[in-house]
């Protein structure tokens, strides 16, 4: 279970970082957003798009393993 707790801790950190990145991306002017996405690999979605699945995954993990948010 220690490895699972470690994984969930890292997933939580990753979720927090995706949120921070999404917020920074949203503050960019539209022209800069387009430039950022133009340089991204084709398989990378915008920060606005990958933020939601990460948080859904984290919520599912908390529900599945009955873990309360420890922050």
N, C-alpha and C positions, 0 to 999 in steps of 0.2 A: 504494500500500500504506500510505502514511502516514495517509490518511483512514480506512482500515480499522483500523489500530492505534488511532487516536483514538476510533473508534466502540467498539472493544472495551474500551478504557480507561474510557470513560463507562458502558458496560454493566456493567463490573465495579464501578464506583462505585455505580451504581444497585442492583445486586444486594446490595452491602454495606448500602446504606440500607434496602432492603426487609427485610433480616435484622434490622437494628436496630429498625425499626418493628414487625416481627412480635414481637420479644422484648418491647418495651414494651407492645404490645397484650395479649400473654399474661399480663402481670403485673397487668392490670386485673381488678378483681372482675367477676363475671358481669353484674351490673346495669349497670356502667359500660360494659362491652363492648356491651351491648344499646343503650345510649344513643348510643354512638359510631356504631354501624352504622345506627341509626335516622336519624341526621343525614346519613349518607353518601348520595350520589346512587345511584339504583337500579342503575346500571351498575357500581358499584364493589364489588368483592368484599372480604372481610375480609383483613387483612394476612397471616393464616395461609394463605389460599388463593392470593394472587398471588405470594407469596414463592417457591414451588416452580417455577412456569413460568419465572420470570426466571433462576433458577439453572440450570434445564435448558437454556434458551437459551444461557446463557453457556458451559456445558459443551459444547454442540453446536458453538458457534463455535470453541472451543479445539480440538475434535477435527477439525473441518472444515479449519481453517487451520493445524493442527499447531503451535499456540502453547502454550508452557508457561506456567504461572502464574508471573508475574514478581515476586511478593511474597516 
